Amino acid sequence: MTPPVPAAGRSQLETQLLRQVQVTGSMAEQALARRLGVNGTDLAAMGHVSAAEPPIGPRDLSQRLGLSPAAVTEVVDRLESAGHLVRERDTLDRRRVRLRPSAPATTRVLAELAPLMHDLDELAETFDDAERAAIRRYLRGVVDAFTRFQLP
């Protein structure tokens, strides 16, 4: 059963604010990309590689970015030559390549993000335990909703 479509202009304030978070988060990602000297696609690739556990290869990265294998090869080549990524042979299947963020790139990204993370941590400290539990419950629900939206 398809959920009812809300009447125009009847969005919940939380949903409107979440949309603002998405927009400002996207703008923050653009700022981070500029600071790192990469484009948005390269930054997205760096994010996928950094978050992947176990490490992913170019084929997985292609699927996550929605790019052709040839385009991802260019992205990986560019990031590797800039010192952001390292290609490693898979320990179990030497034919496979795994991608990892380089140590200097990880250090640089964390340094760039430190002020933002500090501000977010400071904000979280302004809430009591019950409020923080409610915020975590809401954010987990948001993650679940986005995950369901991706399904075919």
Long-range contacts (C-beta under 8 A, 24 or more apart in sequence): 14-138, 18-142, 28-116, 32-109, 32-112, 32-113, 35-112, 36-84, 36-108, 36-109, 36-112, 37-82, 38-78, 38-79, 38-82, 38-84, 41-65, 41-67, 41-75, 42-75, 42-78, 42-79, 42-84, 45-72, 45-75, 45-76, 45-79, 45-85, 46-79, 46-84, 46-85, 46-101, 46-105, 46-109, 49-85, 49-99, 49-100, 49-101, 50-101, 50-106, 50-109, 52-99, 54-98, 55-88, 55-98, 55-99, 55-100, 56-98, 56-99, 57-90, 57-96, 57-97, 57-98, 57-99, 58-97, 58-99, 61-99
